[in-house]
Amino acid sequence: MPKVHTIMRNLPKYCSNEDGKKQIMKIAEEVDPVLPSNECRDKDGKPLSLEEIDAKWDAKNNKYIIHRLKKASKTHEVQKERETPIELLETAYRKLTHSDMVPDSVAASDCHRARDLAAKISQRAHDLEHEFFALDKQYRKLTGKAVADD
């Protein structure tokens, strides 16, 4: 497992899909945040130090927590791998047509950079369109369907 600060940064990602969220919620449901009071004392009845209590709680719960975090992480990775080119294109299109995509709101000092980015996006979109057209043409040739010029 990665370090704790990395896990905390990735927690929103783990919870971004339903399975990951379920795994994280299982931790909250099944792990007590504190040890029972009878476990906070040594065999002579003296209270344990906070470090000893933390170590005891960790020993009792770490395998379960790590197991659930690994499952949540794995579901996130699987979802990320399943992201198809169609989903990526749909997301890009939604972002480019978003109501906040207003050229007038770009600072004058960033207009040149914005124009360069728009040109790169346009070129990549043009290249992708040609690649998809060629793939579609091959598919239709194999299946015997006519190619549509949309």
C-alpha positions in Angstrom: 0.0 0.0 0.0 1.1 3.6 -0.6 1.8 6.0 2.2 -1.1 7.4 4.2 -1.0 10.8 2.6 -1.3 9.2 -0.9 -4.2 7.1 0.2 -6.0 10.2 1.6 -5.4 12.1 -1.7 -6.8 9.1 -3.7 -9.8 8.5 -1.4 -12.1 10.7 -3.6 -11.0 8.6 -6.6 -11.7 5.4 -4.8 -15.2 6.6 -4.0 -15.9 7.8 -7.5 -17.4 4.5 -8.4 -20.1 2.6 -6.5 -18.0 -0.5 -5.7 -15.1 1.6 -4.4 -17.5 3.6 -2.3 -19.0 0.4 -0.8 -15.5 -0.9 0.1 -14.7 2.4 1.9 -18.0 2.4 3.7 -17.5 -1.1 4.9 -14.5 0.2 6.8 -16.6 2.8 8.5 -19.3 0.2 9.3 -17.1 -2.6 10.6 -14.1 -0.9 12.3 -14.6 0.7 15.6 -12.8 4.1 15.8 -11.6 3.4 19.4 -10.7 0.3 21.4 -13.2 -0.9 24.0 -12.2 0.5 27.4 -11.3 -2.9 28.8 -8.6 -3.2 26.1 -7.1 0.2 27.0 -5.6 -1.2 30.2 -2.8 -3.6 30.8 -3.1 -6.9 32.7 -2.6 -5.1 36.0 -5.4 -2.6 35.2 -3.2 0.4 34.6 -4.1 2.6 31.6 -2.0 2.1 28.5 -0.2 5.1 26.9 -1.8 6.6 23.8 1.0 5.1 21.7 0.2 1.6 23.1 -3.5 2.0 22.5 -2.8 3.2 18.9 -0.5 0.2 18.3 -3.1 -2.2 19.7 -5.9 -0.6 17.6 -3.7 -0.8 14.5 -2.8 -4.4 15.1 -6.5 -5.3 15.5 -7.7 -3.4 12.4 -4.9 -2.8 9.9 -5.4 -6.0 7.9 -9.1 -5.3 7.4 -8.6 -1.7 6.5 -5.8 -2.5 4.0 -7.9 -5.3 2.5 -10.8 -2.9 1.9 -8.5 -0.1 0.6 -6.9 -2.5 -1.9 -10.3 -3.5 -3.1 -11.4 0.1 -3.5 -8.1 0.9 -5.3 -8.5 -2.1 -7.6 -12.1 -1.1 -8.6 -10.8 2.4 -9.4 -8.0 1.0 -11.6 -10.4 -1.4 -13.4 -12.8 1.4 -14.1 -10.0 3.6 -15.4 -8.8 0.8 -17.7 -12.3 0.4 -19.0 -12.5 4.0 -20.1 -13.0 3.6 -23.8 -12.1 6.0 -26.6 -15.9 6.7 -27.1 -16.2 7.7 -23.4 -13.1 9.9 -23.7 -14.5 11.6 -26.8 -17.8 12.2 -25.2 -16.1 13.7 -22.2 -14.0 16.0 -24.4 -17.0 17.1 -26.4 -19.0 17.8 -23.2 -16.1 20.0 -21.9 -15.7 21.8 -25.2 -19.4 22.6 -25.4 -19.7 23.4 -21.7 -21.5 26.7 -21.0 -18.4 28.1 -19.2 -16.3 27.7 -22.4 -16.6 31.3 -23.3 -13.6 32.8 -25.2 -14.4 36.3 -23.8 -13.6 35.1 -20.3 -10.0 34.2 -21.2 -7.4 36.8 -20.0 -5.9 38.8 -22.8 -2.4 37.6 -21.8 -3.6 33.9 -22.2 -5.3 34.4 -25.6 -2.3 33.3 -27.6 -1.9 30.1 -25.5 -5.7 29.4 -25.8 -5.5 29.8 -29.5 -2.5 27.4 -29.7 -4.4 24.8 -27.6 -7.5 25.2 -29.7 -5.4 24.6 -32.9 -3.8 21.5 -31.3 -7.2 20.2 -30.3 -8.6 20.9 -33.8 -5.6 19.1 -35.5 -6.0 16.1 -33.2 -9.7 16.0 -33.8 -9.1 16.1 -37.5 -6.6 13.3 -37.3 -8.9 11.2 -35.2 -11.8 11.8 -37.6 -9.7 10.5 -40.5 -8.5 7.4 -38.5 -12.1 6.6 -37.5 -13.3 7.1 -41.0 -10.6 4.6 -42.3 -11.6 2.1 -39.6 -15.3 2.5 -40.4 -14.5 2.1 -44.1 -12.6 -1.1 -43.4 -15.4 -2.4 -41.2 -18.0 -1.7 -43.8 -15.9 -3.3 -46.5 -15.6 -6.5 -44.4 -19.3 -6.6 -43.6 -20.4 -5.5 -47.1 -22.2 -2.4 -46.0 -22.0 0.9 -47.9 -19.8 3.7 -46.4 -21.9 6.7 -45.4 -20.5 10.1 -46.0 -21.9 11.9 -43.0 
